[in-house]
Amino acid sequence: MSQQIGFFEMRRLEALSNTIFGVAMTLLAYDLPKASRFTNAPSWIDLVNAYAQPLIALMISFIVAGLFWFSHHRRLTVAPEGSRGEVFLNLIFLLSIIVLPVTNGLYGVYRLDGIVAVIYGIHLTVIATLNALLWILALRGRSNPELLVTAIFPVLVFVLGIVVACLAPPIAQFIWGLAFGAPPEKLSGVLSSHEHHHAIRRNGDRRRRRKAVQRPALRDHAAAIAGDLRIDPVIVDVAVEALLPRAAMRKPDLVAG
């Protein structure tokens, strides 16, 4: 069973998403106060005043980004192939992660301001909504309410956080953390036995095709060398059959992994 025509292998997004999440999560610390802001050695009060709000914002954003990174990779495992629309939706999701350091820097400086807290909450809601929509598309035709609840729950909490941010901005920071109180995602049972069977069969077909291409090429190359050295062709065939499995072992099957 080959890859469906017009569908994209979603696992190819893995390297791109790892880079984007890694850079975005690193840039979260860019707006932390620098030591040069202190003219003299700071006291404990000075340090608290300078770093309390930025560090709180950094921890919230880092945890949010980390958990969405985890959810993103779980989703790629559940749905290894997707349409062009799903690919572009994934790219928009990654774009929302790229912008996170911007709103995080704003929230870290003006965390107690109602407008800034609402802007930060809207951004978190957009990320959660895109993630939930991608999960809904990934689970089409599959019955797994636990994964759907886990994906949709943060959206509801972030919307609640926006309302709280409008009324009491200092309390909103405690609402963001509740977004990940949903049951953990479980992949057991997501793929049916029928799908597992076809996945194993597809991987086996790819291995056989690769070996079918490797064997004649290796045999022809060995035969050319053997002709120059006047070696018995039977010995060449035996050597090719003995060496081919070892060559295949040096190239792990990335599809199967």
Secondary structure, DSSP 8 states (H G I E B T S, - for coil): ----TT-EEGGGHHHHHHHHHHHHHHHTTTTS--GGG-SS---HHHHHHHHHHHHHHHHHHHHHHHHHHHHHHHHHHH--EE-HHHHHHHHHHHHHHHTHHHHHHHHHHSTT-HHHHHHHHHHHHHHHHHHHHHHHHHTTT---HHHHHHHHHHHHHHHHHHHHHHH-HHHHHHHHGGGG-S-----TTTS-HHHHHHHHHHHHHHHHHHHHHHHHHHHHHHHHHHHHHT--HHHHHHHHHHHHHHHHHTS--TTT-
